[in-house]
Amino acid sequence: MNVIQKLRSLVTEIRDRKNPIQFVEQWALAARLLERLPVDQAAVKAACRDRNLDALDALVTHLENPSPATQAPATPADVTDADKSAAMRAFRKRLKLSRLSDESRIGNRPTSSGKSSDIDAILPPNDFPTHVWKALAADGRLVYTGQGFYALPENSQEP
């Protein structure tokens, strides 16, 4: 059973019962599953907060039958310099913490290995939309390495 099938079964279980309020666990599980999927997160929060079964059903139906994108993706010009600066700060901080975590990892021995981290690309923080990261890559401030990962360019200073 995949995630979308599980969501459909949760909607069915909630709908079969007359009082969806008593199914707090099903609503919580639906919210957690939907957070990981490409749907409008504001709509997910509103549907789960208000226990709106029709909205939840609409979100699952949209996942089952995705429609082609009707809105053109944002161009790099749509991203403000303030957003780009904040995104770069968040990216550098995430990269720094990822490297620190990798370097302080404890292996089979009771002490750390002392090796420097090999991490050079990370998934960018999800605090900013994808078009911000694409705009930064178009500006040359980040390098897209594939599968959603971004890295700092070789000539930039390390975080």
N, C-alpha and C positions, 0 to 999 in steps of 0.2 A: 504494500500500500504506500503510495507516495504522499507527499504533503497535501496536494490538492484533493486527493481522494479522502484523506483524513479530515480535512476541513469540510468537505461535503458531508461526511458522516456526522461530524459535530453539528452542522446546521440541521441535519435531519433529526438527530437526537433531541436537540433543543426545541425544534418545531413540534415533535411528537408529544412533548410534555406541554401542558397548558401554561405552566408558570416558569418562564425561563430564568427568573431570579434565583430559584433554588439550584440552578446549574452553574454556580459560580466557577467551579473547576473547569467546565467545558468552555465557558467564556474566556477564562484566563488562558487556557491552552490555545484557543483560537487566536487570541491576541498575540501570544508568543509566536505562533506559527506565521501569522500574517506579517509580523515585524520583519521577518526574514525574506519576504517575497516582494517582488517589484510592483507594489500597489501604493496608492496615496496613503501615506502614514497618518495624515490628519483625519482622513475618513475612517481609517482603522480605529484610531483612538476614540473618535466620536461614536462609532457604532458600538464598540465594546463598553465605553463609559455609559452610554444611554441604554445599553442592552437592546439595540435596535436590530431585530432579527432580519428585517427586510434589507437593511443596509449591509449586514453581514452576508446575506445570500447574494446580493448584487456584487459584492467584492469577490466572492468565490466564483460566481458565474463569469465575471470578467477574467479571472485567472484561467478558468476552464476554456473560455472562448475569447482569447485576446483579439482586440480589434487593432487594425493598423494604426500607427501613430497619426493622430489628426493634427497635432501641434508641431510646428517645425522646431527642431532643437535650437536651443539658445546659441547664438554666435558668440565668439570670444569677446566681441565688442559690448555685449550685454553685461559683462562682469565688471564691476567697479574695481578701482585700484585698492580700495579699502578691503574688499572681499578677497582679492588676490593676496594682499599682505597678511590678512588674518589666516587664510588657508595655508600660506607658506609657513607661518609660525607654527600652526597646528601640525603640519607635515613634518617639519624639522623636529618638533618635540616628540612626535610619535616615533620617528626614525631613531632619535637619540635613546628613547626608552626601550625600543626594541633591541637596539644594539647592547645597551646596558644589561638588559635581561638575558640576552644570549651570552654575554661575557661572564656574568655572575652565575651562570647555570652550574649546578653541582652534578658532576658525572658519577662514575662508580666509586671515586675516591671521596674521602671526607673534605677535601679541599678543592677549590675550583681549578680548572685547567690553566687559567692564566692566558689563554689565547685571545687574540683580538677577534672581534665578531666578523663574520663573513657576510652579514646582511648588508645589501646595498640597495634593495628595492622592497617596498612595502605596499600594502593596500592603503590608500589614503584614508584619513579619518572620514567617517560618514556624517560629520557635522556640516559638510558642505556638499552641494549637489555635484553630480558628475561633470556638468558643463564647466564648472569652475576649474576642475582638474584638467580638463581638455584645453581650456583657455591658457592655463599655466604651461602646459606642454607646448601649445602653439607659440607662446611667447619665448620658449626656450628655457624657462626657469625650472622645468621638470622634464624628465624623459620618460615616455611611456614605454614600458618593457614588455607589455603583453599581459593578457588575462587579468586586467584590472590593476596591475602593479605599476608603480611609478618610482623613479629614482632621481636623485639629484644629478645634474650634469657633472661630467668628470672635472671640469674646470672650476666648479663652485667650491666654496669652503665647506669643510665638514661641519656638521652640527655640533 
